[in-house]
Amino acid sequence: MRPDPRPASRPQVVAHRGASEERAEHTLGAYVAALDAGADALECDVRLTADGHLVCVHDRNVRRTASRRGVVSTMELAELAELDFASWKNPWADLDDEAPERDEEHDRVLTLRKLCEVAADYDRRIELAIETKHPTRYSGLVEKRVVEVLRDFGWDRAGTPARVMSFSFTALQRVERLAPDVPLVMLMERAQYWPALRRVIGKDWLVGPGVEELEDHPWLGPRIARAGHDMHVWTVNSRDHLDLCLELGVKAVITDRPAYVLDQLGA
């Protein structure tokens, strides 16, 4: 495993769905842009297709990002591969004579396996934060497939550059049973869930609160820290939110704007 070149004095900068402010989320183009900007890690959401492939798609259906009807879990990879997942981000690009020529590979559906290959082949250590989406018709099969992909890369062992995140406690328990050495992040969208969660999550689990919850509930961050859990916070896109994370000693900031955040950190 490559060592992490990031100074311990700053949080890890995680590209949320890639450099998703400037490029279409979850496309190879968005992740390449994030890597070019210097992101330390890449975040993705994964869903399982009808023929058993893990693809990087946030929504249950593809209407928002591919401009057509279709539920990911009922579609095969070949069907998804025919769709354009990038044009929605800049629908007038074809009218811009000065726009760079599009690379179709950068605009199509991205599989988790391909994203792992990109990270593994990069010339510095790149970490992956993989979020499994629930509820889904495939239930625990999603986590099983994620662990299978990680195992293929040798990333199910201690020192892995990958971690698995979810808002589902049950989903993270599945990963813990299948691959005990893979770090887990308990995502949390409501501050009031913390008193219950702190009683059940593993002592070495990471906690992923939303930055607005930390801002609106000043007690939350210190309580998570006092309970002994490092924080990976989403989605940090402004200087004020970054400052809050720095004050709280957050270990990773998940952002749509990796280049901006790295610039603000002087990296």
ABEGO torsion letter per residue (X at the ends): XBBBABBAABBBBBBBGEBAAABBBGBAAAAAAAAAAGBABBBBBBBBBAAGBBBBBABABAAAAAGBBEBAAABBAAAAAABBAAAAABAAAAABAABBBBBAAAABBBBAAAAAAAAAABABBBBBBBBBBOBBAAEAAAAAAAAAAAAAAGAABBGBABBBBBABAAAAAAAAAABAABBBBBBBABAAAAAAAAAABBAABBBBBBAAAAAABAAAAAAAAAAGBBBBBOBBABAAAAAAAAAAGBABBBBABAAAAAAAAGX
